[in-house]
Amino acid sequence: MMILTALLAISLSACSQANKQKEDKQMKTLVAYFSASGVTKGVAQQLAEVTGGTLHEIKPEQPYTDADLDWRNKQSRSSVEMQDKQSRPAITNKLSDMKEYEVVYVGFPIWWYTCPTIINTFMEAYDFNGKTVIPFATSGGSNIKKACEDLKKAYPNVNWKEGKLLNRASKQDLEKWVKSL
C-alpha cells in the first residue's frame, strides 16, 4: 500500500511539473506588432490568442496620421522615413521584461516592399540573443520575402524563422502556421 501511495505521489508531482513547464513556455512568447491602420493589429491579436503569448504594440512616439501614410506623396512622413535607411522613429511603451521571452513574433504592414523603419527601432531596442524571432506581415499587394531578407541582413545574429504574410488569416490558418514552426 505504501508503494502505491509513493507511486501516486510521484505521478502527481510529474504531472504538476509538466503542466508548470507548459504554462512557462506559453508565458515566454511575445507577439509584438506595429499597425498603422489596424489590419496588422487584428492579426496580432489572433496570433497572441493562438500562441498564448503576450501582446505588445510597437507604438510610435508620434502617431501616424492619414497624411503621414500617403505613399503617393514623396514628402509624407512614411515616404521620407522609408527613403532614409537610417531612420529610426521613436517608440513608446518599451518592454521592461524582454529577457523573459524566448519566442518573439514581430508583425508589421509591408511598406515599400519591406518592413517600416519603426521595426528597426524595435529590433535595436532589445537584446535578441538566444531568442527565436518570427516576422509576420500584412499587405495590400506585396509579399513578405524582401522584408525577411532585409531583417536577416540587418540583424544577422538573430535566430530568424521564416516569416509569413497573414492577410485575412483565419484562426485555423494561424494555428496551422504556428504548429509548422
C-alpha positions in Angstrom: 0.0 0.0 0.0 2.9 2.4 0.8 4.5 1.7 -2.6 1.2 2.5 -4.4 0.9 5.7 -2.4 4.5 6.7 -3.2 4.0 6.0 -6.9 0.8 8.0 -7.0 2.6 11.0 -5.3 5.5 10.8 -7.8 3.0 10.6 -10.8 1.0 13.6 -9.5 4.3 15.6 -9.0 5.4 14.8 -12.5 2.1 15.9 -14.0 2.2 19.1 -12.0 5.7 19.8 -13.2 4.7 19.1 -16.9 1.8 21.5 -16.6 4.0 24.1 -15.0 6.6 23.8 -17.9 3.7 24.1 -20.4 2.5 27.3 -18.7 6.0 28.7 -18.5 6.6 28.0 -22.2 3.4 29.9 -23.1 4.4 32.8 -20.9 7.6 33.1 -22.9 6.0 34.0 -26.2 5.7 37.7 -27.2 3.6 38.9 -30.2 4.9 42.4 -30.9 3.3 44.4 -33.7 3.2 47.8 -35.4 -0.1 48.6 -37.1 -0.7 51.9 -38.9 -4.4 51.2 -39.9 -5.5 48.4 -37.6 -5.1 45.5 -40.0 -1.9 44.1 -38.6 -3.3 44.7 -35.1 -6.2 42.3 -35.8 -3.8 39.6 -37.0 -1.5 40.1 -34.0 -4.4 39.8 -31.5 -5.5 36.5 -33.1 -1.9 35.3 -33.1 -1.4 36.1 -29.4 -4.6 34.1 -28.7 -3.4 31.1 -30.7 0.1 31.1 -29.2 -0.9 32.0 -25.7 1.6 34.8 -26.0 1.7 38.3 -24.6 0.5 41.0 -27.0 2.6 44.2 -27.3 2.0 47.1 -29.6 5.1 48.8 -31.1 3.8 52.3 -30.7 5.3 55.3 -32.4 6.0 58.3 -30.1 4.4 60.4 -32.7 1.3 58.6 -34.1 1.0 58.4 -37.9 -1.8 60.5 -39.5 -3.5 59.7 -42.8 -1.4 62.3 -44.4 1.8 60.7 -42.9 0.8 57.4 -44.5 0.2 58.8 -48.0 2.6 56.7 -50.0 1.8 58.7 -53.2 3.2 61.8 -51.6 7.0 61.7 -51.7 7.1 64.3 -48.8 4.8 62.3 -46.5 6.4 61.1 -43.3 6.3 57.5 -44.2 7.8 58.2 -47.6 10.6 60.2 -46.1 11.3 57.6 -43.4 11.4 54.7 -46.0 13.8 56.6 -48.2 16.2 57.1 -45.3 17.7 53.7 -44.3 19.0 55.2 -41.0 15.5 56.4 -40.0 14.5 55.1 -36.6 11.2 56.6 -35.5 11.0 56.8 -31.7 8.7 54.3 -29.9 6.9 54.5 -26.6 5.8 51.8 -24.1 9.1 49.9 -24.2 9.1 46.4 -22.6 11.0 46.1 -19.3 10.9 42.3 -19.4 12.1 41.3 -22.9 14.6 38.9 -21.3 11.7 36.7 -20.2 10.6 35.8 -23.8 12.1 33.0 -25.8 10.0 33.4 -28.9 9.1 36.8 -30.4 6.7 37.2 -33.3 7.2 40.6 -34.9 4.3 42.0 -37.0 4.1 44.9 -39.4 2.5 46.1 -42.6 4.6 46.0 -45.7 5.8 49.4 -46.7 7.8 49.8 -50.0 8.2 46.0 -50.2 9.8 45.8 -46.7 9.1 46.5 -43.1 8.6 50.0 -41.8 11.7 51.6 -40.2 10.0 51.6 -36.8 10.6 47.8 -36.8 14.4 48.6 -36.9 13.8 50.8 -33.8 12.2 47.9 -32.1 14.9 45.4 -33.1 17.6 47.7 -31.9 16.0 48.5 -28.6 16.4 45.0 -27.2 18.8 42.1 -26.9 17.5 39.2 -29.0 20.4 36.9 -28.2 19.1 33.4 -27.6 15.6 34.3 -28.8 13.7 33.0 -31.9 12.2 35.8 -33.9 9.4 35.2 -36.4 8.2 38.0 -38.7 4.7 38.3 -39.9 3.1 40.9 -42.1 0.0 42.2 -43.8 0.0 43.9 -47.2 -2.3 45.3 -49.8 -0.3 43.6 -52.6 3.3 42.8 -51.7 4.8 39.6 -50.3 7.0 39.4 -47.2 10.1 38.0 -48.9 12.1 41.2 -49.2 11.2 42.3 -45.6 12.5 38.9 -44.3 15.7 39.3 -46.3 16.2 42.8 -45.1 15.7 41.9 -41.5 18.1 38.9 -41.7 20.7 41.1 -43.4 20.4 43.9 -40.8 20.3 41.6 -37.8 22.4 38.5 -38.8 22.9 37.3 -35.2 19.2 36.9 -34.6 17.8 33.4 -34.8 15.2 34.1 -37.5 12.4 31.7 -38.5 10.7 32.0 -41.9 8.2 34.8 -41.9 4.7 34.7 -43.3 2.2 37.1 -44.9 -1.0 36.8 -43.0 -3.6 38.6 -45.0 -7.1 37.5 -44.0 -5.7 34.6 -42.0 -8.3 32.6 -40.0 -7.6 31.3 -36.6 -7.2 27.8 -38.1 -4.6 29.2 -40.6 -2.7 30.7 -37.7 -2.8 27.5 -35.6 -1.5 25.5 -38.6 1.3 28.0 -39.2 2.4 28.1 -35.6 2.4 24.3 -35.3 4.6 24.2 -38.5 7.3 26.3 -36.9 
